[in-house]
Amino acid sequence: MQTMIFAAGLGTRLKPLTDTMPKALVRVGGMPLLAYVIRKLTKAGCSRMVVNVHHFADQITDYLETHDFGVKILVSDETERLLDTGGGIKRAAPLFDRYQPVLVHNVDILSNVDLAGFYRHASMSEADVLLLVSHRITQRYLIFDKRMRLAGWTNVATGEVKSPHQAIRRLHFVSPEVGTYCQNNCFLCAFSGIHVLSPSAVQAVEAEQDDVFPIMDFYLSHCGRMEIHGELKTDLQLVDVGKLNTLQAAEDFIVNSGHQVSRAED
């Protein structure tokens, strides 16, 4: 397994903590978010890992150089310019093994996902991209057809719809109730921040003319001609550590899942 961890973000929602450190090194459960994600990925069988850096990049590189996680970790440097998620994958593409899929994981996501199983499903499927999704209630949803092929995106609070399909763009979606996710013959699912790109999908991202772009915009613009599918996890437990008021939930999640570590370990 090879993976990429998105760790270059500014972490503005975690201010004032991120005034002096990158979001990736904010501590929960006794260790930085980055360490938690690296350890989860190595337990899943990852042997090659890429971490992109921008905000306080030197702190992340110093941390990686002084901690041995038992896995080869390469750094994709975005110090001069933050490239967003799609641009980040494009910049990192030369660091990947071009013959293996890449599992991409946000540094601020804690979950109960079986990453080895998800990667295996993606590798065995015919999909160019496999997105891990759930029934989580939010305002922003991915839109899938009955085959769970990506068809668009919607913000149910504003009514905005993005899709390469005119029929989808004409629809109006409302926020689904818990357990209800089918509207207008479409499935609304929340993205988890975890996805797997096939080697051909990585090459397609690398071929993009722009250097700065969100990966979701790439998926939405290509879903009409690429096989971009969702894998639904109905029992997903996920904490998005994006705001100060989510830190306690993250601490609780790590304690309950048995991943807290001692100072000596970290």
Secondary structure, DSSP 8 states (H G I E B T S, - for coil): -EEEEE-----GGGTTGGGTS-GGG-EETTEEHHHHHHHHHHHTT--EEEEEE-TTHHHHHHHHHT---SSEEEEEE-SS---HHHHHHHHHGGGS-TTS-EEEEETTEEE---HHHHHHHHHHSS-SEEEEEE----SEEEEE-TT-BEEEEEETTTTEEE-S-HHHHT-------TT--EETTEEEEEEEEEEEE-HHHHHHHHT-S-SS--HHHHHHHHTTTS-EEEEE-TT--EEE--SGGGHHHHHHHHHHHT----TTT-
